[in-house]
């Protein structure tokens, strides 16, 4: 993980002074866990979860609001402000500040969408098949979220059919038992595989 973090720090800024790192993938693919570990390896880099931007009414139609409230201010080197959505109360909460840190992780389904890619320093895709991802997500959320998941699957299928992210990923991330494996994504030429670990242990393939 530290090797990847070092690589990301060396990228040129992509959104004002910020290196905005996109972490995309199907719901349930492990984006939040991976982004959290990567943020730690980056010394506590901020993570903006798209679950805080989306809502029941706007599962994927939040692009304009994200650009206006977050991307545009960061691009000017200013602190962004956004109100995170509470999925239980179905209301937006108190406004949070997001200063223009050297590296910020943008994590969530749709982080690599067409409108955001020009602002990303790099796009990572959690490379887990959608059916397996959705099964993990359903298991995580329990039966009380069954109805929500039925609607979500339809919406996610539609989103990626109209605005796919994986073909534009710079790196594919695959979770192994003890580590994450990264491979060059479809957006770059084929090259040697790269393997990152949770710590500084061996980097064998899983």
C-alpha positions as semicolon CSV with decimal commas, in nm:
position;residue;x (nm);y (nm);z (nm)
1;X;0,000;0,000;0,000
2;X;0,286;0,237;0,077
3;X;0,430;0,187;-0,271
4;X;0,102;0,295;-0,425
5;X;0,078;0,590;-0,188
6;X;0,426;0,702;-0,291
7;X;0,328;0,677;-0,655
8;X;0,016;0,885;-0,600
9;X;0,208;1,159;-0,418
10;X;0,432;1,199;-0,722
11;X;0,142;1,261;-0,959
12;X;0,092;1,618;-1,080
13;X;-0,202;1,806;-0,929
14;X;-0,524;1,758;-1,124
15;X;-0,777;1,985;-0,952
16;X;-0,611;2,311;-0,856
17;X;-0,340;2,212;-0,605
18;X;-0,511;1,877;-0,534
19;X;-0,427;1,532;-0,664
20;X;-0,781;1,397;-0,683
21;X;-0,777;1,016;-0,677
22;X;-1,089;0,838;-0,801
23;X;-1,180;0,500;-0,650
24;X;-1,472;0,350;-0,843
25;X;-1,634;0,009;-0,869
26;X;-1,964;-0,168;-0,821
27;X;-2,153;-0,130;-0,495
28;X;-2,013;-0,381;-0,248
29;X;-1,675;-0,416;-0,422
30;X;-1,474;-0,290;-0,123
31;X;-1,411;0,070;-0,226
32;X;-1,457;0,222;0,120
33;X;-1,227;-0,027;0,292
34;X;-0,957;0,013;0,030
35;X;-0,986;0,392;0,028
36;X;-0,957;0,401;0,406
37;X;-0,638;0,195;0,404
38;X;-0,494;0,400;0,120
39;X;-0,577;0,721;0,304
40;X;-0,388;0,592;0,607
41;X;-0,089;0,506;0,388
42;X;-0,104;0,863;0,256
43;X;-0,072;0,998;0,609
44;X;-0,439;1,066;0,668
45;X;-0,552;1,197;0,330
46;X;-0,915;1,314;0,324
47;X;-1,171;1,078;0,174
48;X;-1,487;1,214;0,015
49;X;-1,746;0,935;0,002
50;X;-1,998;0,971;-0,277
51;X;-2,253;0,812;-0,045
52;X;-2,244;1,151;0,129
53;X;-2,324;1,328;-0,198
54;X;-2,589;1,095;-0,340
55;X;-2,940;1,063;-0,196
56;X;-3,252;0,851;-0,238
57;X;-3,382;1,105;-0,487
58;X;-3,048;1,140;-0,669
59;X;-2,872;0,806;-0,674
60;X;-2,658;0,917;-0,968
61;X;-2,788;1,261;-1,068
62;X;-2,558;1,455;-0,834
63;X;-2,289;1,558;-1,081
64;X;-2,379;1,926;-1,097
65;X;-2,394;1,961;-0,719
66;X;-2,058;1,788;-0,670
67;X;-1,894;2,007;-0,934
68;X;-2,041;2,323;-0,787
69;X;-1,984;2,250;-0,418
70;X;-1,658;2,052;-0,424
71;X;-1,470;2,033;-0,753
72;X;-1,491;2,400;-0,852
73;X;-1,373;2,537;-0,513
74;X;-1,088;2,285;-0,493
75;X;-0,990;2,378;-0,847
76;X;-0,950;2,737;-0,729
77;X;-0,745;2,626;-0,431
78;X;-1,031;2,707;-0,193
79;X;-1,199;2,504;0,080
80;X;-1,502;2,312;-0,046
81;X;-1,823;2,279;0,156
82;X;-2,085;2,008;0,122
83;X;-2,371;1,868;0,330
84;X;-2,349;1,488;0,378
85;X;-2,666;1,290;0,324
86;X;-2,807;1,072;0,602
87;X;-2,951;0,756;0,446
88;X;-3,155;0,675;0,757
89;X;-3,324;1,011;0,816
90;X;-3,329;1,090;0,440
91;X;-3,200;1,441;0,506
92;X;-2,882;1,632;0,435
93;X;-2,687;1,712;0,751
94;X;-2,465;1,993;0,870
95;X;-2,215;2,134;0,622
96;X;-1,864;1,993;0,624
97;X;-1,548;2,166;0,507
98;X;-1,300;1,999;0,273
99;X;-0,974;2,196;0,245
100;X;-0,757;2,153;-0,068
101;X;-0,517;1,887;0,065
102;X;-0,229;1,762;-0,154
103;X;-0,416;1,432;-0,209
104;X;-0,790;1,373;-0,174
105;X;-0,962;1,040;-0,239
106;X;-1,299;1,048;-0,416
107;X;-1,461;0,715;-0,338
108;X;-1,789;0,572;-0,460
109;X;-1,988;0,433;-0,748
110;X;-1,952;0,683;-1,029
111;X;-1,626;0,841;-0,914
112;X;-1,487;0,779;-1,262
113;X;-1,782;0,919;-1,453
114;X;-1,729;1,123;-1,767
115;X;-1,780;1,463;-1,603
116;X;-1,527;1,394;-1,327
117;X;-1,243;1,228;-1,518
118;X;-1,086;1,558;-1,634
119;X;-1,039;1,650;-1,267
120;X;-0,880;1,319;-1,159
121;X;-0,508;1,259;-1,129
122;X;-0,571;0,884;-1,160
123;X;-0,869;0,649;-1,164
124;X;-0,865;0,320;-0,971
125;X;-1,129;0,055;-1,033
126;X;-1,211;-0,216;-0,776
127;X;-1,205;-0,513;-1,008
128;X;-1,472;-0,740;-0,863
129;X;-1,755;-0,868;-1,086
130;X;-2,081;-0,686;-1,033
131;X;-2,285;-0,989;-0,925
132;X;-2,026;-1,079;-0,661
133;X;-2,005;-0,717;-0,549
134;X;-2,381;-0,686;-0,517
135;X;-2,402;-1,013;-0,322
136;X;-2,144;-0,880;-0,077
137;X;-2,333;-0,552;-0,047
138;X;-2,666;-0,723;0,017
139;X;-2,508;-0,944;0,282
140;X;-2,351;-0,641;0,447
141;X;-2,670;-0,435;0,456
142;X;-2,912;-0,709;0,564
143;X;-3,272;-0,785;0,479
144;X;-3,397;-0,443;0,588
145;X;-3,225;-0,294;0,282
146;X;-3,359;-0,553;0,037
147;X;-3,603;-0,316;-0,130
148;X;-3,337;-0,046;-0,164
149;X;-3,096;-0,291;-0,327
150;X;-3,355;-0,394;-0,584
151;X;-3,383;-0,035;-0,699
152;X;-3,010;0,027;-0,668
153;X;-2,913;-0,261;-0,898
154;X;-3,141;-0,128;-1,172
155;X;-3,000;0,224;-1,132
156;X;-2,637;0,109;-1,126
157;X;-2,683;-0,105;-1,438
158;X;-2,830;0,194;-1,617
159;X;-2,555;0,429;-1,499
160;X;-2,263;0,214;-1,611
161;X;-2,435;0,131;-1,940
162;X;-2,459;0,504;-2,017
163;X;-2,139;0,624;-1,849
164;X;-1,890;0,338;-1,787
165;X;-1,584;0,390;-1,568
166;X;-1,382;0,070;-1,598
167;X;-1,263;0,129;-1,958
168;X;-1,100;0,451;-1,838
169;X;-0,935;0,312;-1,524
170;X;-0,560;0,362;-1,491
171;X;-0,528;0,084;-1,234
172;X;-0,738;-0,222;-1,153
173;X;-0,742;-0,315;-0,784
174;X;-0,806;-0,674;-0,677
175;X;-0,838;-0,779;-0,317
176;X;-0,643;-1,088;-0,213
177;X;-0,636;-1,265;0,121
178;X;-0,354;-1,057;0,271
179;X;-0,301;-0,775;0,026
180;X;-0,429;-0,581;-0,272
181;X;-0,304;-0,653;-0,622
182;X;-0,295;-0,372;-0,875
183;X;-0,267;-0,412;-1,250
184;X;-0,250;-0,161;-1,531
185;X;-0,602;-0,066;-1,628
186;X;-0,762;-0,039;-1,971
187;X;-0,669;0,329;-1,994
188;X;-0,295;0,260;-2,005
189;X;-0,076;0,038;-2,219
190;X;-0,018;-0,315;-2,098
191;X;0,285;-0,342;-1,871
192;X;0,425;-0,524;-1,568
193;X;0,182;-0,599;-1,289
194;X;0,224;-0,412;-0,963
195;X;0,144;-0,561;-0,626
196;X;0,090;-0,359;-0,311
197;X;0,055;-0,493;0,040
198;X;-0,115;-0,378;0,357
199;X;0,227;-0,318;0,507
200;X;0,586;-0,365;0,398
201;X;0,577;-0,745;0,372
202;X;0,632;-0,964;0,069
203;X;0,472;-0,863;-0,260
204;X;0,391;-1,206;-0,401
205;X;0,095;-1,248;-0,631
206;X;-0,222;-1,383;-0,469
